[in-house]
Amino acid sequence: MKRSGLIRAAVAALTAVVLWTPALAQRAGDHWVVTWSTAGVGRPQIPAPAAPPAPAPAPFMHFDNQTLRQIVHASVGGSQVRLVLSNAFGTAPLTIGAAHVALRDSGAAIVAASGRAVTFSGQPTIAIPAGAMLLSDPVALTVPAAADIAVDLYLPVNTNAPSPVTMHNGALQTSYVTETGNHAGKPTLPVVATTQSWFGLARIEVMAAAASETVVAFGDSITDGARSTTDTNSRWPDVLARRFAAQGLPFAVANSGIGGNRVLTEGAFQAGINALARFDRDALDVPGVRHIIVLEGINDIGNARQNPTPTAADLIAAHKQLIERAHARGVTIYGATLTPFEGAAYFTKEGEAKRQALNDWIRTGRAYDAVIDFDAATRDPAHPSQFLAQYDSGDHLHPNDAGYKAMGEAIDLSLFKAAATAVARGSGR
């Protein structure tokens, strides 16, 4: 190739890069942190009905040439936004026909002036490969702390296909499904249905100040906020985020709870893969993570009923694995004691003995960097294997809003301040 041809090729390549590479101003030291996240599971698909057609239950929602407006709640604020979309459990590409982000006004409505079209490597559409997660290009959007964010995803291809859809069940947040067509970014949405799940959306990241760090809440349904009031952000990680904000502390909170999740094994699809298997994706790989709170094990214990396995020693060994993996990344990790469950459907005396043994180790084993005693914060002093009545949601396993508030308020914020100071001084964890 002649020199002139080389120059033209170089200019063309540079132009292509400039066309899609975001060039957004940021302050020195600013970095990406997660302002909101959820942990995904792989939804099995519904087989085609046998002939002749007969009414069948529809436990999952599918989308065909429709737009989702998914509502999430920010923890920290930032000057730029990018989306992380997930096809982690898919076995075929997931097509995103358009994406859009805005501040939510109320219901399905957005603050029109805040709306931004979202691209992926400069392209308005993208096919997320099987098993992959993709980052969007950043957009200039100032997100206040504790704001509601609306993420629109246009799904042009029917999701009722053999490939599982990556989702989060039990979001405790109302999101919206439109009539046919691409309605991404419309201030007023033509809504035909609502959903209490999130689909294809893993994280929202913001460009935050240099001092900002992420706290990952890693656990099961009690971290996920099961039986708290929908659309009120009453989970204990939400309480923690509000406490950070009230004190002006630069900590984002990422919720990686999955209802029904276990440390060592799997249950139904919506319970996700075991904690050891998902720890990297849902905790250690979260941008800006410096702290992890672990509340896991009650489902291993409860689902075992009277069976001797898994033993408390099995669960302790698994917790040690989480601790070592966090420390290998320089991440501070806190152990949370398991809350009471007497009266729950899967309660047994054998299970209670395992819970007590695991809690004793968390408190005294000195393996975790510190202990967060959710058990002490929620139990009935007169009957320690039960919740205080005012904290019981009614199923004797999950707290109510007041119980989650007590949990969030039981966390000693000085743990995070001390860890942040140590990191700033270069002393590690």
N, C-alpha and C positions, 0 to 999 in steps of 0.2 A: 504494500500500500504506500502511495506517495505521501510526502510530508503533509501536503494540504488535506489529503484524505484523513490522515491521522488526527490533524487538528480538528477537522469537522466532527470526527467520531468522538473525540474527547469533549468538544463543546456540547454535542448532543447528549453524551452521558451525563455531563455536569448539569445540563438543563433538566434532564429527567430527574436527577436527584433533587435539584432545587424545587421542582414542581411538587414533590410530595413530602420532602423533609420539613417538619415543622421548625420554624425559627422564632420561637416565642421567648420573649425576654424573661429572665429570672434573676433573682438576687444570688450573690455568691453563697454557696453552701446549701441553698434550697435543694430539696430532694423529694422523691416520690414516696409517699406513705399511703397506706390503705385507710380510707375514711369509712368504707363499708365493705363487708364481704359476707359470703355465705359458702357453706361446704356442699358440694354437689354429690348427687347419687345418680345412678343410671336407671331411668324408668323403663321397665319392660313394655313392649308394645302390645296393642290389642290385636289378636288375630281376626281376620275377616270372618264375619258371621257365616255359619253354615246355611245352605239352602234347605228348606225355605227360610227366609229371614224371620227371626223371632226377636222379641224385645230382650235386650241384654243390659246388664248394669254397665255404666260408663265411669269407672273409677278415676280415669285420667282424661285430661283435656288435650285434644289435638288441634293443630292449626293448619289451615290450608289457604294460602294467599291472603294472610291476615297480618295485622300489626298488633304487637303487644306493647302496652305502656306499663312498665314495671316500676313500682314506687319503692324507694329505699330511703333510709334515714342516715344522714352523714353523722360522723362523730366530730372530727376536726375539719376546719376549713382550709381552703387553699386558693391559689391564683390560677391554676390550670387543672384540667380534668382529663383523665383517659380511662377507657373501659377495658376490662379484661373479660373476654367472652370464652365460654368453655364448651368443648365437645369431647371432654375427657373420657366419657363412657360411650361415645358413639363408635360405631363400626363402619360408618360411611361419612363422607363430608356433610356438614350442615351449612346450608346456604343462608347468608344474611343479605337480603336485598337492599336494605338501607338501615341506617342507625342514626339516632338523634339523642341529644341529652339537653336537659333544661331543669330549671328549678320548678318544683311543683307548686301550684297555687293552692288549689283545694280539689278534692275528688280527683277526677281525671284531667282537670284543667292545669295548664302550665303557665308560668309567667312568660308571655310571648317574647319579650325583649331579651330574655335569657337564653333562648333556644339556639343550639349549635348543631349543625350537621356533623356527623362523625365519619371519618374515613379510616381506612386501613392501608398503610403504605401508599397513601395517596389515592386509593380507589374507594368509590362509594359502596361497592359490593364486595363480598368476600365469601369464599367457601372454606370453612374451618375444617382442616383435615381430621380424620378419625383419630381420637385420642389426644387431640391438641388443645392448647389454650392460646388465644391470640390477643395481643395488645393493640388497641386503637392508636391512631395518631393523637397527640395532645390537642386540646382545644382551649382557647382562652375563655374561661368562665370562672368568675369569682364565686366560690361556694362558701357561704357562711357556716360556721360550726352549727351542728344540730339542724341543718336544713333538710327538707325533703327533696330528693332528686328523682326526676322522671326520666327513665331510659326507654326509648322506643326502639324496637327491633321489628323490622318487616321480614316476615318469613314467607317467601314466595312459593316454596315447595312443601307439599303435604308432609307433615311430620309423622303421620301414621304410616311409618315405613319399618322395615325390619331393623334398622339401626336404632338403638336406644337413644332417648333424648336425655341430656344431662340437665338435671333440675334440682330444686330443693323443695321438698314437700313441707307443708305446715309452716309457711312463711309468717303467719300472724300479721299479714299486711295485705290489703286489697290492691290488686293490680287489675288491668283492664285489657279486654280483647275487643278488637274492632270488627266491623263488617268487612267484606272482601275488599282487598286493595291495599296499596301503600299509603298509609296515613301518618307516616313518621313526621313529627314536628308540627302537626296541626294543633293550634291552641285549643280548639274544641274537638274532641274525639268522637267519632260515631261508634259508640260502645254498644256491643251486643251481648257481652257476658263479662263476668269478673272471675278472678281466680285467686286462691290463697296459696299459690306456689310461685316460685321464680323459675324461669326457664332460660338456659344458655348464658346466664349472667353470673359471673364468679366474684368479681371485685370491681370497686370504683376507687381509683387512686387520685390523689390530689398533690399538687406541687406545694409543699409546705416548708416552713422555716427550718433552718439547719438543726435546731434543737428538737424537732418533732421526732417522736419514736412511736412504734406500734406495739400495743399489747394485744396478744392473741388469746382469746378465750376458747379453749379447746375442750370439747366435752360431748355430752349426749343431750337428751331432751331438756334437761334442767338448765343447761347452758343455752339451748335453742329457745327456751322460754315457753315451753308447752303449758297450756292452760292459763297463760296470762291473757289479758284483754287485747283483742285484735285492734290494730291501728293505733295503739297507744305507746308503743316502744317501752314496755314495762319489764323486759327481760333484765336479769342482773347485769349483763354487760352494758345495757343501755344506762342503767343506774350509775355504773362505774364511769361511763363516758361523761355523763352530766356532772358528776363530782369533779372529774378532771377539769372540765370547762369552767365550773364555778370557781375553782381555785386558780384558774389561769395556767394550768399545767399543760404542756404540749404533747399530750399522749392521745394517739388514735386508738380506737378499740375495734378489733376485727373479731366477729363472732364466727367460730368454726364448730359450733354445736350441730349435731345431727340427732334427731329423735330416734331412740332405740339403739344407738350406736354402742358397740362393745369394744373392749380392749383387744380381745384375742380371737373372736370369731364373728361370723356374720349371721344376721337374722333375715327378715324380709327386706325386699329391695330398698325400701325407703329408709332403712337403718344404715345404709352405706357399708363400705368395707371397713374392716377392723382398724382400730386406732393406730396400731403399729404400722399398718400399710399406708395410711393416709397422712401420717404425721408430717412428712416432707411437704407435700402439696398444700395441705391445709394449715400448716403452722410455720415450719422452718423456711419455706420459700416465699412467705408473705413479705412484700417489700417493707423495709423499715422496721422489721420485727426485732425487738430487743428483750421482750418479756413474754412468757407464756404462762398462763394459768391452766392447770390440768384438773378437770373434774370428770373422771371416768371410772367405771367399774360396777356401778349398781346394776346394769343390765346383764353383765356376765354373771353376777351373783344371783339376781332374781330369776333369770331364765334357767339356771341350773336346778332350781327348786331344791330337792333333798340330795341331789347328786353330789358326790364328793368333789368332782372336778367342774370347773377350775377351782383349785384351792386358793386360799389367801396368799400362799407362797407363790403360786403361779402368777397372780395379779401383781404382787410386789416385784417379781422378776421383770414383768412387762413394764411397770412404771420405771424401774431402773434403766431399762433400755431407752425410754423417752428422755430421761434425765441425761444420760450419756450422750445421746444424739444432739440434744440442745446445747450441752456444754461444749461439744466439739465445734459448734458454730459460734461460740461465744455468746450464747443467749442465756439470760437468766430465766429460770423455770421454777414456778411455785406450785406446791401440791395443795389441792383443796380437799378437805375431808368430805366423805359421802354423807349426804343428808339422810334423815330417818325415813324408813319405809314400812313400818309396821302398819298393817291394815291394807296395804297394796295387794293387788290380785296375785302377785307372785311372791309375797312374803313367806318366809319359813324361818324357823328358829335356827336352822343350819345356815341360812343366808345371813341372818343377823349376826351370827358368830363371825362369819367371814368379813362382814362390813366392819365390825368392831376391830378385828385383827388388822385389816388394811388401814383403818383410821389411826390405830395406835402406831403403826409403822410410819405413816405419813407425819404424825406429830413428833415422834421420838427418833426416827431412823436417821435424821440428819443427812439425808440424801438430796432432798429438795433444797433449794436455796433459802426458802422460807415456807411457812405454813399459813394457809388461809382457812380458818376453821368455820366452814359453812355449817357443819354439824352443830357446833356449839351455838351458832347464831340462830338456828331455827328449831332446835329440839325442845320438847317439853321437859323442864327440869325434874318434874315429878314422874315422868315416864319417858326416859331418854331415847327409847326406840321409836317414838312417835313425834310428829310435828307438833308444835304449839298449835292449838285449834285456830287461832287467828291467822296462821300462816298456811293452813292446809287448803288446797284447791278443792278438796272433796274426794280425790282418788287416793289420798294418803301416800302418794309418791311424788307429786309435783307441787311446788309452792303456788300460792295465788300471788296477785300483784304485791300485796303487803309482804309476803314471804320473800319474793324476789328483791324487793326494796331492802329488806333486812340483810339479805345476802350481799347486795352491792355495797351497802353501808358498812358491812363488817370487814371490808378490805382495807388494810392499813396503807394509806397512800404514801407513807414515808418509805415503804419498800421500793417504790418506783423512783422516788426522788433520790434515794441513796444509790440505787443502781445506776441512774443516769449520771450522778456525780462521779461515781467510780469510773464509768466509761469515759467521761470527759477528761478525767485525769490520766487516762491511758492505763488503768490498772486492770481492765477486763472485768469479768463478772465477780 
